[in-house]
């Protein structure tokens, strides 16, 4: 998809001024949806995604229940206004694929054996897209799952690496994704150094991939710290004098 | 205000594998957290969850709501991913048999019950035993909070719930599944509900008992003014020694004493109350004899 004459790297800097190994700014907020059991708002550069987790909860129809464990249902969806050209609502092949690989990225850490016959529903809605939404989605989903009290072995962290103008770069933006040589989103368990998702769109040599993975690991370590901090910060805020609305954690039923 | 240590799934906790407790898992000789919550290393190494669904265990006392009939069972919602079953034999009297067509005469949809979890099997089929002494009636208030906050509402050795009951004069019943039943004067019930929500919101902080005490003190102060205005010249004592029943699994033994001021309160609350069946006022024991 290389357009002639388009220069993505100039003077050692990328078109948005970033260094090759620089992440876009990240912002994470935990517990943004009161109705969901767990939720997370995640920004990665211009990407804005929101993840909501419901569950474990009853699963219908019966025949897809697993008698021994919970099943995970992951839905990645882009809002019609998330991109320049209005995205028609509803799942398309790309969304279905992203939903599948994202679910598979998280399944290894979720301890589903605690909740037989139930489902854990994860919804990731993209509000604004600028390449990297699936990685933002997985990061947000990890945090939302923790927020919901789902038992997990670890958090999962995700980032994209790729090749642009012959250089291995981190966290491609939309332009780089469209006009670069390769885009490789990965997800991993940082502590255990295990990869749970790896996709390739484009071409890279074996050595380039090795270099890219090293870069991705370093980035994931940073993102993981941010995920942790956001979760911890959720409970530090509440005591700093901000009395939040009473109705938050309870439901009133006047019988 | 100090904070307890918050941990996140995957956090390394210790190498002391023998002490690994709830909320943790062991891998390669190390103990890790598998829940998002507060680390408690006093005895065992545990992570106390701050969120999560209630999973029924045998022996738990829960408040349930009838949601369906499935003869010979009622299907009961217990604020869990799992619904529970209540067999007709649990509700029928000696030698009595309840027919499918007459089930609703005993318990109908939306009725609330207090029940004990009789059994939970490997596929999470839950059966309940009705605690015949209790039945939540109309005119009461039922609130629902995360079941993870219930231990905080009870407090160490029941200290928190004791304070709530004594200072509000309300009857408060706490169920393991996060549902709390409150009976009393409307304003007292309001304060108790507010206090419970505050505890639930701030369960992870310390100094909570004092803040709750202060909130209840404000209430008592207001009641003193209310009483003086309404009562006229007569002196009365401020101490109200009304206990309540029903803490789940706590060691608190409530003593009930009726003082003079209390019986006056009773008549007040009867006139305010809009309950069905001419419900009881504060301090009355009668409900438990049913």
HADDOCK unambig.tbl for C-alpha pairs under 7 A between the chains (distance, minus, plus):
assign (segid A and resid 56 and name CA) (segid B and resid 81 and name CA) 6.03 0.50 0.50
assign (segid A and resid 57 and name CA) (segid B and resid 81 and name CA) 4.38 0.50 0.50
assign (segid A and resid 58 and name CA) (segid B and resid 81 and name CA) 5.36 0.50 0.50
assign (segid A and resid 58 and name CA) (segid B and resid 82 and name CA) 6.72 0.50 0.50
assign (segid A and resid 67 and name CA) (segid B and resid 123 and name CA) 6.18 0.50 0.50
assign (segid A and resid 116 and name CA) (segid B and resid 123 and name CA) 6.45 0.50 0.50
assign (segid A and resid 118 and name CA) (segid B and resid 81 and name CA) 6.96 0.50 0.50
assign (segid A and resid 146 and name CA) (segid B and resid 9 and name CA) 6.98 0.50 0.50
assign (segid A and resid 146 and name CA) (segid B and resid 35 and name CA) 6.97 0.50 0.50
assign (segid A and resid 146 and name CA) (segid B and resid 36 and name CA) 5.71 0.50 0.50
assign (segid A and resid 147 and name CA) (segid B and resid 36 and name CA) 6.84 0.50 0.50
assign (segid A and resid 147 and name CA) (segid B and resid 51 and name CA) 6.99 0.50 0.50
assign (segid A and resid 148 and name CA) (segid B and resid 51 and name CA) 5.91 0.50 0.50
assign (segid A and resid 148 and name CA) (segid B and resid 52 and name CA) 5.72 0.50 0.50
assign (segid A and resid 149 and name CA) (segid B and resid 35 and name CA) 6.26 0.50 0.50
assign (segid A and resid 149 and name CA) (segid B and resid 36 and name CA) 6.13 0.50 0.50
assign (segid A and resid 149 and name CA) (segid B and resid 49 and name CA) 6.77 0.50 0.50
assign (segid A and resid 149 and name CA) (segid B and resid 51 and name CA) 4.76 0.50 0.50
assign (segid A and resid 149 and name CA) (segid B and resid 52 and name CA) 4.19 0.50 0.50
assign (segid A and resid 150 and name CA) (segid B and resid 35 and name CA) 6.84 0.50 0.50
assign (segid A and resid 150 and name CA) (segid B and resid 52 and name CA) 6.49 0.50 0.50
assign (segid A and resid 151 and name CA) (segid B and resid 34 and name CA) 5.10 0.50 0.50
assign (segid A and resid 151 and name CA) (segid B and resid 35 and name CA) 5.07 0.50 0.50
assign (segid A and resid 152 and name CA) (segid B and resid 9 and name CA) 5.69 0.50 0.50
assign (segid A and resid 152 and name CA) (segid B and resid 34 and name CA) 4.91 0.50 0.50
assign (segid A and resid 152 and name CA) (segid B and resid 35 and name CA) 6.52 0.50 0.50
assign (segid A and resid 153 and name CA) (segid B and resid 9 and name CA) 5.90 0.50 0.50
assign (segid A and resid 153 and name CA) (segid B and resid 10 and name CA) 5.29 0.50 0.50
assign (segid A and resid 153 and name CA) (segid B and resid 34 and name CA) 5.23 0.50 0.50
assign (segid A and resid 154 and name CA) (segid B and resid 9 and name CA) 4.90 0.50 0.50
assign (segid A and resid 154 and name CA) (segid B and resid 10 and name CA) 3.94 0.50 0.50
assign (segid A and resid 155 and name CA) (segid B and resid 9 and name CA) 6.33 0.50 0.50
assign (segid A and resid 155 and name CA) (segid B and resid 10 and name CA) 6.61 0.50 0.50
assign (segid A and resid 228 and name CA) (segid B and resid 8 and name CA) 6.68 0.50 0.50
assign (segid A and resid 232 and name CA) (segid B and resid 6 and name CA) 6.06 0.50 0.50
assign (segid A and resid 246 and name CA) (segid B and resid 197 and name CA) 6.19 0.50 0.50
assign (segid A and resid 249 and name CA) (segid B and resid 145 and name CA) 5.96 0.50 0.50
assign (segid A and resid 249 and name CA) (segid B and resid 197 and name CA) 7.00 0.50 0.50
assign (segid A and resid 249 and name CA) (segid B and resid 200 and name CA) 6.95 0.50 0.50
assign (segid A and resid 249 and name CA) (segid B and resid 201 and name CA) 6.61 0.50 0.50
assign (segid A and resid 250 and name CA) (segid B and resid 143 and name CA) 6.71 0.50 0.50
assign (segid A and resid 250 and name CA) (segid B and resid 144 and name CA) 5.35 0.50 0.50
assign (segid A and resid 250 and name CA) (segid B and resid 145 and name CA) 4.68 0.50 0.50
assign (segid A and resid 250 and name CA) (segid B and resid 197 and name CA) 6.74 0.50 0.50
assign (segid A and resid 251 and name CA) (segid B and resid 143 and name CA) 5.98 0.50 0.50
assign (segid A and resid 251 and name CA) (segid B and resid 144 and name CA) 5.30 0.50 0.50
assign (segid A and resid 251 and name CA) (segid B and resid 145 and name CA) 6.89 0.50 0.50
assign (segid A and resid 252 and name CA) (segid B and resid 142 and name CA) 6.76 0.50 0.50
assign (segid A and resid 252 and name CA) (segid B and resid 143 and name CA) 5.13 0.50 0.50
assign (segid A and resid 252 and name CA) (segid B and resid 144 and name CA) 6.77 0.50 0.50
assign (segid A and resid 253 and name CA) (segid B and resid 141 and name CA) 6.57 0.50 0.50
assign (segid A and resid 253 and name CA) (segid B and resid 142 and name CA) 5.41 0.50 0.50
assign (segid A and resid 253 and name CA) (segid B and resid 143 and name CA) 5.95 0.50 0.50
assign (segid A and resid 254 and name CA) (segid B and resid 140 and name CA) 6.77 0.50 0.50
assign (segid A and resid 254 and name CA) (segid B and resid 141 and name CA) 5.01 0.50 0.50
assign (segid A and resid 254 and name CA) (segid B and resid 142 and name CA) 6.17 0.50 0.50
assign (segid A and resid 255 and name CA) (segid B and resid 138 and name CA) 5.31 0.50 0.50
assign (segid A and resid 255 and name CA) (segid B and resid 139 and name CA) 6.01 0.50 0.50
assign (segid A and resid 255 and name CA) (segid B and resid 140 and name CA) 5.90 0.50 0.50
assign (segid A and resid 255 and name CA) (segid B and resid 141 and name CA) 5.93 0.50 0.50
assign (segid A and resid 255 and name CA) (segid B and resid 142 and name CA) 6.67 0.50 0.50
